[in-house]
């Protein structure tokens, strides 16, 4: 015969396995952040690579072939600075429809106001690139960042 043992009850309150009420908002916030991360990743993939929202400070990038038309201002005067030639190249492309083989579109310099950026921020390029821009007849990769413009020889 088996013997039945008496059960002893304790007055101790059983602790809930749920976090206290005041930490639940923190848990909810962490859960929202966890769920938002994949959404942010998907949105980042959908944005154009040359968008300013890409997170690397790039406003736009394009390829510019500097032809004879880009070396002179609209009034016919010869341009003597890289920034002026690059600005004229974009004005020729967007405003006057003058495009050389090798020019590509950008989504930023469509307006004259935005082309003034060439006057406001530094242009970074090597002495060889500077000489080639001033001479014309070559293609360049132009990357416009929030605080400077990088000009390099275009990759083939």
RODO-2510 file (C-alpha; in nm, 4 decimals, decimal comma):
residues 156
     n   res          X          Y          Z
     1     x     0,0000     0,0000     0,0000
     2     x     0,1238     0,3401    -0,0805
     3     x     0,1422     0,6046     0,1716
     4     x     0,0065     0,9519     0,0960
     5     x     0,2297     1,2328     0,2070
     6     x     0,0753     1,5568     0,3189
     7     x     0,1301     1,8580     0,0893
     8     x     0,2756     2,1647     0,2518
     9     x     0,1600     2,4987     0,1182
    10     x     0,3789     2,8009     0,1389
    11     x     0,2635     3,1554     0,1942
    12     x     0,5283     3,2699    -0,0496
    13     x     0,3895     3,4610    -0,3533
    14     x     0,4826     3,3076    -0,6820
    15     x     0,6800     3,5520    -0,8989
    16     x     0,5478     3,6139    -1,2477
    17     x     0,7779     3,5255    -1,5340
    18     x     0,6581     3,8376    -1,7183
    19     x     0,8618     4,1554    -1,6798
    20     x     0,7247     4,4185    -1,4478
    21     x     0,4871     4,6682    -1,6065
    22     x     0,7391     4,9510    -1,6167
    23     x     0,9812     4,7524    -1,8392
    24     x     0,7187     4,6440    -2,0912
    25     x     0,7453     4,9718    -2,2920
    26     x     1,1201     4,9097    -2,3263
    27     x     1,0478     4,5579    -2,4462
    28     x     0,7909     4,6890    -2,6930
    29     x     1,0405     4,9466    -2,8207
    30     x     1,3092     4,6807    -2,8648
    31     x     1,0621     4,4618    -3,0518
    32     x     0,9659     4,7518    -3,2816
    33     x     1,3345     4,8189    -3,3528
    34     x     1,3925     4,4519    -3,4267
    35     x     1,1034     4,4442    -3,6718
    36     x     1,1979     4,7780    -3,8301
    37     x     1,5533     4,6696    -3,9202
    38     x     1,4482     4,4415    -4,2094
    39     x     1,2160     4,7136    -4,3403
    40     x     1,5000     4,9670    -4,3397
    41     x     1,7235     4,7179    -4,5218
    42     x     1,4597     4,6624    -4,7910
    43     x     1,4093     5,0381    -4,8364
    44     x     1,7855     5,0912    -4,8642
    45     x     1,7985     4,8359    -5,1452
    46     x     1,5161     5,0115    -5,3298
    47     x     1,6745     5,3585    -5,3189
    48     x     1,8986     5,4604    -5,6087
    49     x     2,2683     5,4236    -5,5351
    50     x     2,3349     5,7888    -5,6189
    51     x     2,0667     5,9163    -5,3863
    52     x     2,1629     6,1437    -5,0992
    53     x     1,9652     5,9121    -4,8773
    54     x     2,2121     5,6341    -4,9488
    55     x     2,3866     5,7300    -4,6271
    56     x     2,7360     5,8008    -4,7566
    57     x     2,6817     6,1703    -4,8245
    58     x     2,6647     6,1261    -5,2031
    59     x     2,4262     6,3690    -5,3699
    60     x     2,4773     6,2375    -5,7237
    61     x     2,7368     6,0886    -5,9531
    62     x     2,7716     6,0951    -6,3291
    63     x     3,0180     6,0646    -6,6139
    64     x     3,1204     6,3792    -6,8002
    65     x     3,3012     6,3925    -7,1310
    66     x     3,4568     6,7379    -7,1549
    67     x     3,4299     6,8505    -7,5161
    68     x     3,5128     7,1815    -7,6826
    69     x     3,1599     7,3102    -7,6114
    70     x     3,2215     7,2659    -7,2378
    71     x     3,5431     7,4691    -7,2389
    72     x     3,3666     7,7970    -7,3236
    73     x     3,0921     7,9855    -7,1425
    74     x     2,7621     8,0634    -7,3118
    75     x     2,9032     8,4049    -7,4101
    76     x     3,1991     8,2395    -7,5873
    77     x     3,4686     8,3202    -7,3303
    78     x     3,7189     8,0423    -7,2577
    79     x     3,6739     7,8928    -6,9083
    80     x     3,9895     7,8585    -6,6978
    81     x     3,8782     7,6725    -6,3846
    82     x     3,7715     7,3106    -6,3354
    83     x     3,4599     7,4189    -6,1432
    84     x     3,3497     7,6472    -6,4279
    85     x     3,4024     7,3776    -6,6917
    86     x     3,2103     7,1186    -6,4882
    87     x     2,9273     7,3652    -6,4343
    88     x     2,9169     7,4464    -6,8075
    89     x     2,9143     7,0738    -6,8881
    90     x     2,6030     7,0271    -6,6738
    91     x     2,4379     7,3412    -6,8151
    92     x     2,5095     7,2137    -7,1669
    93     x     2,3655     6,8737    -7,0769
    94     x     2,0493     6,9906    -6,8995
    95     x     1,9714     7,3396    -7,0326
    96     x     2,1089     7,3483    -7,3861
    97     x     2,0844     6,9787    -7,4801
    98     x     2,4514     6,9691    -7,5824
    99     x     2,5714     6,6198    -7,5000
   100     x     2,8921     6,4496    -7,5947
   101     x     2,9313     6,0780    -7,6319
   102     x     3,0238     5,9604    -7,2830
   103     x     2,8094     6,2116    -7,0926
   104     x     2,5572     6,0542    -6,8579
   105     x     2,2567     6,2031    -6,6842
   106     x     2,2421     6,3076    -6,3218
   107     x     1,9369     6,3798    -6,1123
   108     x     2,0661     6,6893    -5,9341
   109     x     2,2040     6,9523    -6,1732
   110     x     1,8824     6,9887    -6,3711
   111     x     1,8303     7,3399    -6,2289
   112     x     2,0563     7,6448    -6,2494
   113     x     2,0230     7,6860    -5,8725
   114     x     2,1638     7,3407    -5,8101
   115     x     2,4476     7,4024    -6,0563
   116     x     2,5611     7,6855    -5,8276
   117     x     2,6888     7,4108    -5,5966
   118     x     3,0024     7,4066    -5,8153
   119     x     3,0777     7,7568    -5,6811
   120     x     3,0130     7,6761    -5,3153
   121     x     3,2048     7,3585    -5,2338
   122     x     3,5628     7,2451    -5,3049
   123     x     3,6532     7,0414    -5,6116
   124     x     3,8959     6,7562    -5,5381
   125     x     4,1049     6,6196    -5,8225
   126     x     4,4654     6,5325    -5,8962
   127     x     4,6919     6,7681    -6,0925
   128     x     4,6706     6,5272    -6,3910
   129     x     4,2907     6,5359    -6,3817
   130     x     4,2951     6,9158    -6,3508
   131     x     4,5169     6,9461    -6,6594
   132     x     4,2988     6,7026    -6,8553
   133     x     3,9761     6,8867    -6,7658
   134     x     4,1278     7,2204    -6,8713
   135     x     4,2437     7,0693    -7,2020
   136     x     3,9197     6,8807    -7,2745
   137     x     3,8775     6,5692    -7,4831
   138     x     3,8561     6,3231    -7,1929
   139     x     3,5915     6,1520    -6,9800
   140     x     3,5667     6,1907    -6,6045
   141     x     3,3756     6,0326    -6,3220
   142     x     3,2211     6,3036    -6,1062
   143     x     3,0897     6,2213    -5,7593
   144     x     2,9156     6,5016    -5,5730
   145     x     2,9243     6,4700    -5,1952
   146     x     2,7552     6,6995    -4,9450
   147     x     3,0776     6,8916    -4,8787
   148     x     3,2998     6,8413    -5,1862
   149     x     3,3050     6,7229    -5,5473
   150     x     3,5433     6,4436    -5,6491
   151     x     3,6618     6,4332    -6,0113
   152     x     3,8558     6,1313    -6,1405
   153     x     3,9434     5,9862    -6,4774
   154     x     3,6472     5,7764    -6,5911
   155     x     3,6908     5,4030    -6,5725
   156     x     3,6488     5,2247    -6,9010
***
